């Protein structure tokens, strides 16, 4: 019984490792998926399917990609700055509301 149980566990462990290895190899071979709606990555009709995103000799245009990413980061930073300014302006209003609530609640406690 113990020997049968041990071989069953060993067989299960082997199947688990083999399945994960096959899955890893399959996923490694796929191109990265782009953002939805951009038509990039492994999506049907995407740039990589037809080689549109490639420059001379089939190489990917890294300089253009880096510039595009830098512009996206800059846009995100501007958006975050605007959000921080809004939070700071609201923080002052919240502090005033908190002070008003304290002054209104204090006389009731003292009475």
N, CA, C and O atoms as a GROMACS GRO file, in nm:
protein
  444
    1UNK      N    1   0.083  -0.120   0.000
    1UNK     CA    2   0.000   0.000   0.000
    1UNK      C    3   0.087   0.125   0.000
    1UNK      O    4   0.060   0.220  -0.074
    2UNK      N    5   0.192   0.125   0.084
    2UNK     CA    6   0.279   0.241   0.094
    2UNK      C    7   0.356   0.260  -0.036
    2UNK      O    8   0.374   0.373  -0.083
    3UNK      N    9   0.401   0.150  -0.094
    3UNK     CA   10   0.476   0.158  -0.220
    3UNK      C   11   0.387   0.210  -0.332
    3UNK      O   12   0.432   0.288  -0.416
    4UNK      N   13   0.263   0.167  -0.335
    4UNK     CA   14   0.169   0.211  -0.437
    4UNK      C   15   0.139   0.360  -0.421
    4UNK      O   16   0.129   0.434  -0.520
    5UNK      N   17   0.126   0.404  -0.297
    5UNK     CA   18   0.098   0.544  -0.268
    5UNK      C   19   0.217   0.632  -0.308
    5UNK      O   20   0.199   0.740  -0.364
    6UNK      N   21   0.338   0.584  -0.280
    6UNK     CA   22   0.459   0.660  -0.314
    6UNK      C   23   0.475   0.674  -0.464
    6UNK      O   24   0.513   0.781  -0.511
    7UNK      N   25   0.448   0.569  -0.540
    7UNK     CA   26   0.461   0.579  -0.685
    7UNK      C   27   0.354   0.670  -0.743
    7UNK      O   28   0.378   0.739  -0.842
    8UNK      N   29   0.236   0.670  -0.682
    8UNK     CA   30   0.129   0.759  -0.729
    8UNK      C   31   0.168   0.906  -0.705
    8UNK      O   32   0.145   0.991  -0.790
    9UNK      N   33   0.226   0.934  -0.589
    9UNK     CA   34   0.271   1.070  -0.559
    9UNK      C   35   0.382   1.112  -0.654
    9UNK      O   36   0.382   1.224  -0.704
   10UNK      N   37   0.476   1.022  -0.680
   10UNK     CA   38   0.586   1.050  -0.772
   10UNK      C   39   0.535   1.076  -0.913
   10UNK      O   40   0.581   1.168  -0.981
   11UNK      N   41   0.441   0.996  -0.957
   11UNK     CA   42   0.382   1.014  -1.090
   11UNK      C   43   0.308   1.148  -1.099
   11UNK      O   44   0.319   1.219  -1.199
   12UNK      N   45   0.234   1.183  -0.995
   12UNK     CA   46   0.162   1.312  -0.991
   12UNK      C   47   0.258   1.430  -0.994
   12UNK      O   48   0.234   1.528  -1.063
   13UNK      N   49   0.367   1.420  -0.920
   13UNK     CA   50   0.466   1.527  -0.918
   13UNK      C   51   0.531   1.543  -1.055
   13UNK      O   52   0.553   1.655  -1.102
   14UNK      N   53   0.562   1.430  -1.120
   14UNK     CA   54   0.621   1.434  -1.254
   14UNK      C   55   0.526   1.500  -1.354
   14UNK      O   56   0.568   1.584  -1.433
   15UNK      N   57   0.398   1.462  -1.350
   15UNK     CA   58   0.299   1.523  -1.441
   15UNK      C   59   0.285   1.673  -1.416
   15UNK      O   60   0.272   1.751  -1.510
   16UNK      N   61   0.288   1.712  -1.289
   16UNK     CA   62   0.277   1.853  -1.254
   16UNK      C   63   0.394   1.933  -1.311
   16UNK      O   64   0.375   2.038  -1.372
   17UNK      N   65   0.515   1.883  -1.291
   17UNK     CA   66   0.635   1.952  -1.341
   17UNK      C   67   0.637   1.954  -1.493
   17UNK      O   68   0.672   2.056  -1.553
   18UNK      N   69   0.600   1.842  -1.556
   18UNK     CA   70   0.599   1.837  -1.703
   18UNK      C   71   0.497   1.935  -1.760
   18UNK      O   72   0.526   2.004  -1.858
   19UNK      N   73   0.378   1.940  -1.701
   19UNK     CA   74   0.275   2.032  -1.749
   19UNK      C   75   0.322   2.177  -1.736
   19UNK      O   76   0.305   2.256  -1.829
   20UNK      N   77   0.380   2.212  -1.623
   20UNK     CA   78   0.428   2.350  -1.604
   20UNK      C   79   0.541   2.383  -1.701
   20UNK      O   80   0.549   2.496  -1.748
   21UNK      N   81   0.628   2.287  -1.730
   21UNK     CA   82   0.737   2.311  -1.826
   21UNK      C   83   0.680   2.335  -1.965
   21UNK      O   84   0.726   2.426  -2.035
   22UNK      N   85   0.583   2.256  -2.007
   22UNK     CA   86   0.521   2.277  -2.139
   22UNK      C   87   0.451   2.412  -2.146
   22UNK      O   88   0.461   2.482  -2.247
   23UNK      N   89   0.380   2.447  -2.041
   23UNK     CA   90   0.311   2.576  -2.037
   23UNK      C   91   0.410   2.692  -2.044
   23UNK      O   92   0.387   2.790  -2.114
   24UNK      N   93   0.521   2.681  -1.972
   24UNK     CA   94   0.624   2.784  -1.973
   24UNK      C   95   0.684   2.799  -2.113
   24UNK      O   96   0.700   2.911  -2.161
   25UNK      N   97   0.716   2.689  -2.177
   25UNK     CA   98   0.772   2.696  -2.312
   25UNK      C   99   0.673   2.756  -2.411
   25UNK      O  100   0.713   2.833  -2.500
   26UNK      N  101   0.547   2.723  -2.398
   26UNK     CA  102   0.444   2.779  -2.486
   26UNK      C  103   0.433   2.930  -2.468
   26UNK      O  104   0.430   3.005  -2.566
   27UNK      N  105   0.426   2.974  -2.343
   27UNK     CA  106   0.409   3.117  -2.316
   27UNK      C  107   0.534   3.197  -2.350
   27UNK      O  108   0.525   3.314  -2.387
   28UNK      N  109   0.651   3.137  -2.337
   28UNK     CA  110   0.776   3.205  -2.370
   28UNK      C  111   0.784   3.235  -2.519
   28UNK      O  112   0.839   3.338  -2.558
   29UNK      N  113   0.730   3.149  -2.602
   29UNK     CA  114   0.740   3.166  -2.746
   29UNK      C  115   0.645   3.268  -2.804
   29UNK      O  116   0.662   3.308  -2.919
   30UNK      N  117   0.546   3.311  -2.727
   30UNK     CA  118   0.448   3.406  -2.778
   30UNK      C  119   0.503   3.549  -2.771
   30UNK      O  120   0.578   3.581  -2.679
   31UNK      N  121   0.466   3.635  -2.867
   31UNK     CA  122   0.507   3.776  -2.859
   31UNK      C  123   0.428   3.846  -2.750
   31UNK      O  124   0.319   3.802  -2.714
   32UNK      N  125   0.482   3.955  -2.694
   32UNK     CA  126   0.411   4.027  -2.588
   32UNK      C  127   0.282   4.088  -2.640
   32UNK      O  128   0.272   4.124  -2.757
   33UNK      N  129   0.185   4.097  -2.553
   33UNK     CA  130   0.055   4.152  -2.590
   33UNK      C  131   0.057   4.302  -2.566
   33UNK      O  132   0.098   4.347  -2.459
   34UNK      N  133   0.012   4.379  -2.664
   34UNK     CA  134   0.006   4.525  -2.651
   34UNK      C  135  -0.119   4.568  -2.578
   34UNK      O  136  -0.195   4.485  -2.528
   35UNK      N  137  -0.140   4.698  -2.573
   35UNK     CA  138  -0.260   4.751  -2.509
   35UNK      C  139  -0.382   4.720  -2.595
   35UNK      O  140  -0.372   4.720  -2.718
   36UNK      N  141  -0.496   4.694  -2.532
   36UNK     CA  142  -0.616   4.668  -2.610
   36UNK      C  143  -0.654   4.790  -2.694
   36UNK      O  144  -0.649   4.903  -2.646
   37UNK      N  145  -0.690   4.767  -2.816
   37UNK     CA  146  -0.732   4.876  -2.904
   37UNK      C  147  -0.620   4.937  -2.985
   37UNK      O  148  -0.647   5.007  -3.083
   38UNK      N  149  -0.494   4.912  -2.949
   38UNK     CA  150  -0.382   4.967  -3.025
   38UNK      C  151  -0.349   4.880  -3.144
   38UNK      O  152  -0.283   4.926  -3.238
   39UNK      N  153  -0.392   4.756  -3.143
   39UNK     CA  154  -0.362   4.666  -3.252
   39UNK      C  155  -0.217   4.619  -3.248
   39UNK      O  156  -0.158   4.595  -3.354
   40UNK      N  157  -0.160   4.607  -3.132
   40UNK     CA  158  -0.021   4.563  -3.122
   40UNK      C  159  -0.011   4.428  -3.057
   40UNK      O  160  -0.110   4.374  -3.008
   41UNK      N  161   0.106   4.372  -3.057
   41UNK     CA  162   0.129   4.246  -2.990
   41UNK      C  163   0.073   4.128  -3.065
   41UNK      O  164   0.077   4.124  -3.188
   42UNK      N  165   0.020   4.033  -2.991
   42UNK     CA  166  -0.024   3.907  -3.049
   42UNK      C  167  -0.170   3.911  -3.093
   42UNK      O  168  -0.225   3.807  -3.130
   43UNK      N  169  -0.232   4.027  -3.090
   43UNK     CA  170  -0.371   4.036  -3.130
   43UNK      C  171  -0.384   4.014  -3.280
   43UNK      O  172  -0.293   4.049  -3.355
   44UNK      N  173  -0.495   3.956  -3.325
   44UNK     CA  174  -0.516   3.940  -3.470
   44UNK      C  175  -0.516   4.076  -3.538
   44UNK      O  176  -0.582   4.170  -3.491
   45UNK      N  177  -0.444   4.087  -3.647
   45UNK     CA  178  -0.435   4.214  -3.717
   45UNK      C  179  -0.336   4.310  -3.654
   45UNK      O  180  -0.330   4.427  -3.693
   46UNK      N  181  -0.259   4.264  -3.556
   46UNK     CA  182  -0.164   4.350  -3.486
   46UNK      C  183  -0.042   4.381  -3.570
   46UNK      O  184  -0.021   4.321  -3.676
   47UNK      N  185   0.037   4.475  -3.523
   47UNK     CA  186   0.157   4.518  -3.595
   47UNK      C  187   0.257   4.404  -3.612
   47UNK      O  188   0.318   4.390  -3.718
   48UNK      N  189   0.273   4.323  -3.507
   48UNK     CA  190   0.373   4.217  -3.514
   48UNK      C  191   0.334   4.107  -3.612
   48UNK      O  192   0.419   4.035  -3.663
   49UNK      N  193   0.204   4.095  -3.636
   49UNK     CA  194   0.159   3.991  -3.728
   49UNK      C  195   0.208   4.021  -3.870
   49UNK      O  196   0.244   3.929  -3.943
   50UNK      N  197   0.209   4.149  -3.910
   50UNK     CA  198   0.248   4.187  -4.045
   50UNK      C  199   0.384   4.252  -4.051
   50UNK      O  200   0.431   4.285  -4.160
   51UNK      N  201   0.449   4.273  -3.937
   51UNK     CA  202   0.582   4.333  -3.938
   51UNK      C  203   0.578   4.484  -3.959
   51UNK      O  204   0.676   4.541  -4.005
   52UNK      N  205   0.466   4.550  -3.925
   52UNK     CA  206   0.451   4.693  -3.947
   52UNK      C  207   0.543   4.772  -3.855
   52UNK      O  208   0.596   4.876  -3.896
   53UNK      N  209   0.563   4.727  -3.733
   53UNK     CA  210   0.644   4.800  -3.636
   53UNK      C  211   0.792   4.782  -3.655
   53UNK      O  212   0.870   4.818  -3.567
   54UNK      N  213   0.832   4.730  -3.766
   54UNK     CA  214   0.974   4.702  -3.789
   54UNK      C  215   1.035   4.802  -3.885
   54UNK      O  216   0.967   4.852  -3.976
   55UNK      N  217   1.162   4.831  -3.865
   55UNK     CA  218   1.233   4.925  -3.951
   55UNK      C  219   1.311   4.851  -4.058
   55UNK      O  220   1.265   4.748  -4.109
   56UNK      N  221   1.430   4.903  -4.092
   56UNK     CA  222   1.515   4.841  -4.194
   56UNK      C  223   1.562   4.703  -4.149
   56UNK      O  224   1.597   4.684  -4.033
   57UNK      N  225   1.562   4.609  -4.240
   57UNK     CA  226   1.614   4.476  -4.211
   57UNK      C  227   1.529   4.396  -4.114
   57UNK      O  228   1.576   4.296  -4.059
   58UNK      N  229   1.406   4.438  -4.090
   58UNK     CA  230   1.318   4.364  -4.000
   58UNK      C  231   1.344   4.390  -3.852
   58UNK      O  232   1.285   4.322  -3.768
   59UNK      N  233   1.430   4.487  -3.819
   59UNK     CA  234   1.458   4.517  -3.679
   59UNK      C  235   1.353   4.614  -3.625
   59UNK      O  236   1.300   4.697  -3.699
   60UNK      N  237   1.325   4.601  -3.499
   60UNK     CA  238   1.229   4.690  -3.435
   60UNK      C  239   1.294   4.827  -3.416
   60UNK      O  240   1.411   4.835  -3.378
   61UNK      N  241   1.219   4.934  -3.442
   61UNK     CA  242   1.268   5.070  -3.428
   61UNK      C  243   1.272   5.106  -3.280
   61UNK      O  244   1.174   5.158  -3.226
   62UNK      N  245   1.385   5.080  -3.214
   62UNK     CA  246   1.396   5.102  -3.070
   62UNK      C  247   1.396   5.250  -3.034
   62UNK      O  248   1.339   5.289  -2.932
   63UNK      N  249   1.460   5.331  -3.115
   63UNK     CA  250   1.465   5.475  -3.085
   63UNK      C  251   1.324   5.534  -3.086
   63UNK      O  252   1.288   5.611  -2.998
   64UNK      N  253   1.246   5.498  -3.185
   64UNK     CA  254   1.109   5.548  -3.193
   64UNK      C  255   1.025   5.499  -3.077
   64UNK      O  256   0.942   5.572  -3.024
   65UNK      N  257   1.047   5.375  -3.038
   65UNK     CA  258   0.972   5.317  -2.925
   65UNK      C  259   1.010   5.387  -2.795
   65UNK      O  260   0.922   5.413  -2.712
   66UNK      N  261   1.139   5.417  -2.776
   66UNK     CA  262   1.183   5.485  -2.654
   66UNK      C  263   1.126   5.627  -2.649
   66UNK      O  264   1.084   5.673  -2.543
   67UNK      N  265   1.125   5.695  -2.762
   67UNK     CA  266   1.068   5.831  -2.766
   67UNK      C  267   0.920   5.828  -2.734
   67UNK      O  268   0.870   5.912  -2.659
   68UNK      N  269   0.848   5.730  -2.790
   68UNK     CA  270   0.704   5.718  -2.764
   68UNK      C  271   0.680   5.692  -2.616
   68UNK      O  272   0.590   5.752  -2.557
   69UNK      N  273   0.758   5.603  -2.557
   69UNK     CA  274   0.743   5.574  -2.414
   69UNK      C  275   0.775   5.696  -2.328
   69UNK      O  276   0.707   5.720  -2.228
   70UNK      N  277   0.878   5.772  -2.366
   70UNK     CA  278   0.913   5.893  -2.290
   70UNK      C  279   0.799   5.994  -2.295
   70UNK      O  280   0.770   6.059  -2.194
   71UNK      N  281   0.735   6.008  -2.410
   71UNK     CA  282   0.622   6.100  -2.422
   71UNK      C  283   0.505   6.054  -2.336
   71UNK      O  284   0.438   6.136  -2.274
   72UNK      N  285   0.480   5.923  -2.333
   72UNK     CA  286   0.372   5.870  -2.250
   72UNK      C  287   0.400   5.896  -2.102
   72UNK      O  288   0.310   5.932  -2.026
   73UNK      N  289   0.526   5.878  -2.061
   73UNK     CA  290   0.563   5.901  -1.922
   73UNK      C  291   0.544   6.049  -1.887
   73UNK      O  292   0.496   6.083  -1.779
   74UNK      N  293   0.583   6.135  -1.979
   74UNK     CA  294   0.567   6.279  -1.956
   74UNK      C  295   0.420   6.316  -1.939
   74UNK      O  296   0.386   6.396  -1.851
   75UNK      N  297   0.334   6.260  -2.021
   75UNK     CA  298   0.191   6.287  -2.010
   75UNK      C  299   0.138   6.238  -1.876
   75UNK      O  300   0.060   6.306  -1.811
   76UNK      N  301   0.181   6.118  -1.835
   76UNK     CA  302   0.137   6.064  -1.707
   76UNK      C  303   0.184   6.150  -1.590
   76UNK      O  304   0.110   6.170  -1.494
   77UNK      N  305   0.307   6.201  -1.597
   77UNK     CA  306   0.358   6.287  -1.491
   77UNK      C  307   0.279   6.417  -1.481
   77UNK      O  308   0.250   6.464  -1.371
   78UNK      N  309   0.243   6.474  -1.595
   78UNK     CA  310   0.161   6.595  -1.594
   78UNK      C  311   0.025   6.568  -1.530
   78UNK      O  312  -0.025   6.649  -1.452
   79UNK      N  313  -0.034   6.455  -1.564
   79UNK     CA  314  -0.163   6.418  -1.507
   79UNK      C  315  -0.151   6.401  -1.356
   79UNK      O  316  -0.238   6.445  -1.281
   80UNK      N  317  -0.044   6.336  -1.311
   80UNK     CA  318  -0.025   6.316  -1.168
   80UNK      C  319  -0.002   6.449  -1.096
   80UNK      O  320  -0.048   6.466  -0.983
   81UNK      N  321   0.069   6.543  -1.159
   81UNK     CA  322   0.088   6.675  -1.098
   81UNK      C  323  -0.045   6.745  -1.079
   81UNK      O  324  -0.069   6.806  -0.975
   82UNK      N  325  -0.132   6.737  -1.180
   82UNK     CA  326  -0.264   6.800  -1.169
   82UNK      C  327  -0.345   6.737  -1.056
   82UNK      O  328  -0.412   6.807  -0.980
   83UNK      N  329  -0.338   6.606  -1.045
   83UNK     CA  330  -0.410   6.538  -0.938
   83UNK      C  331  -0.358   6.576  -0.801
   83UNK      O  332  -0.435   6.595  -0.708
   84UNK      N  333  -0.225   6.587  -0.788
   84UNK     CA  334  -0.168   6.630  -0.660
   84UNK      C  335  -0.210   6.770  -0.622
   84UNK      O  336  -0.237   6.798  -0.505
   85UNK      N  337  -0.217   6.859  -0.720
   85UNK     CA  338  -0.262   6.996  -0.692
   85UNK      C  339  -0.408   6.995  -0.646
   85UNK      O  340  -0.444   7.070  -0.555
   86UNK      N  341  -0.491   6.912  -0.708
   86UNK     CA  342  -0.631   6.903  -0.666
   86UNK      C  343  -0.641   6.849  -0.524
   86UNK      O  344  -0.721   6.897  -0.444
   87UNK      N  345  -0.560   6.749  -0.492
   87UNK     CA  346  -0.562   6.691  -0.357
   87UNK      C  347  -0.519   6.795  -0.254
   87UNK      O  348  -0.579   6.805  -0.147
   88UNK      N  349  -0.416   6.873  -0.287
   88UNK     CA  350  -0.369   6.976  -0.195
   88UNK      C  351  -0.477   7.083  -0.172
   88UNK      O  352  -0.496   7.129  -0.060
   89UNK      N  353  -0.548   7.121  -0.278
   89UNK     CA  354  -0.653   7.221  -0.261
   89UNK      C  355  -0.769   7.164  -0.180
   89UNK      O  356  -0.828   7.236  -0.099
   90UNK      N  357  -0.801   7.039  -0.200
   90UNK     CA  358  -0.908   6.976  -0.123
   90UNK      C  359  -0.866   6.953   0.022
   90UNK      O  360  -0.950   6.956   0.112
   91UNK      N  361  -0.738   6.930   0.044
   91UNK     CA  362  -0.690   6.907   0.181
   91UNK      C  363  -0.715   7.030   0.267
   91UNK      O  364  -0.753   7.018   0.384
   92UNK      N  365  -0.694   7.148   0.212
   92UNK     CA  366  -0.719   7.270   0.287
   92UNK      C  367  -0.867   7.283   0.322
   92UNK      O  368  -0.902   7.323   0.433
   93UNK      N  369  -0.953   7.248   0.228
   93UNK     CA  370  -1.098   7.254   0.253
   93UNK      C  371  -1.136   7.152   0.360
   93UNK      O  372  -1.216   7.182   0.448
   94UNK      N  373  -1.079   7.031   0.353
   94UNK     CA  374  -1.109   6.928   0.451
   94UNK      C  375  -1.065   6.970   0.590
   94UNK      O  376  -1.134   6.945   0.689
   95UNK      N  377  -0.948   7.035   0.598
   95UNK     CA  378  -0.898   7.081   0.728
   95UNK      C  379  -0.993   7.185   0.787
   95UNK      O  380  -1.022   7.182   0.907
   96UNK      N  381  -1.041   7.277   0.703
   96UNK     CA  382  -1.136   7.378   0.752
   96UNK      C  383  -1.265   7.313   0.798
   96UNK      O  384  -1.320   7.351   0.901
   97UNK      N  385  -1.314   7.215   0.724
   97UNK     CA  386  -1.437   7.146   0.763
   97UNK      C  387  -1.418   7.071   0.894
   97UNK      O  388  -1.509   7.066   0.977
   98UNK      N  389  -1.300   7.014   0.913
   98UNK     CA  390  -1.271   6.941   1.036
   98UNK      C  391  -1.268   7.038   1.155
   98UNK      O  392  -1.319   7.007   1.262
   99UNK      N  393  -1.207   7.156   1.135
   99UNK     CA  394  -1.201   7.255   1.242
   99UNK      C  395  -1.341   7.306   1.278
   99UNK      O  396  -1.372   7.324   1.395
  100UNK      N  397  -1.424   7.327   1.176
  100UNK     CA  398  -1.562   7.372   1.201
  100UNK      C  399  -1.638   7.265   1.277
  100UNK      O  400  -1.713   7.297   1.369
  101UNK      N  401  -1.621   7.141   1.240
  101UNK     CA  402  -1.690   7.032   1.309
  101UNK      C  403  -1.645   7.022   1.455
  101UNK      O  404  -1.727   6.994   1.543
  102UNK      N  405  -1.517   7.047   1.480
  102UNK     CA  406  -1.467   7.042   1.619
  102UNK      C  407  -1.526   7.155   1.702
  102UNK      O  408  -1.569   7.134   1.815
  103UNK      N  409  -1.529   7.276   1.645
  103UNK     CA  410  -1.582   7.389   1.721
  103UNK      C  411  -1.732   7.374   1.746
  103UNK      O  412  -1.781   7.418   1.850
  104UNK      N  413  -1.803   7.314   1.654
  104UNK     CA  414  -1.946   7.292   1.675
  104UNK      C  415  -1.968   7.182   1.779
  104UNK      O  416  -2.061   7.192   1.859
  105UNK      N  417  -1.886   7.079   1.779
  105UNK     CA  418  -1.903   6.968   1.872
  105UNK      C  419  -1.854   7.001   2.012
  105UNK      O  420  -1.906   6.945   2.108
  106UNK      N  421  -1.757   7.088   2.027
  106UNK     CA  422  -1.698   7.121   2.157
  106UNK      C  423  -1.801   7.182   2.254
  106UNK      O  424  -1.812   7.132   2.366
  107UNK      N  425  -1.876   7.286   2.216
  107UNK     CA  426  -1.969   7.344   2.314
  107UNK      C  427  -2.073   7.242   2.362
  107UNK      O  428  -2.117   7.249   2.476
  108UNK      N  429  -2.112   7.149   2.277
  108UNK     CA  430  -2.209   7.051   2.320
  108UNK      C  431  -2.151   6.959   2.426
  108UNK      O  432  -2.222   6.917   2.517
  109UNK      N  433  -2.023   6.929   2.416
  109UNK     CA  434  -1.960   6.843   2.514
  109UNK      C  435  -1.944   6.912   2.650
  109UNK      O  436  -1.952   6.849   2.755
  110UNK      N  437  -1.920   7.041   2.646
  110UNK     CA  438  -1.897   7.115   2.770
  110UNK      C  439  -2.027   7.140   2.846
  110UNK      O  440  -2.023   7.158   2.968
  111UNK      N  441  -2.139   7.142   2.781
  111UNK     CA  442  -2.264   7.173   2.847
  111UNK      C  443  -2.316   7.060   2.928
  111UNK      O  444  -2.422   7.072   2.990
   0.00000   0.00000   0.00000
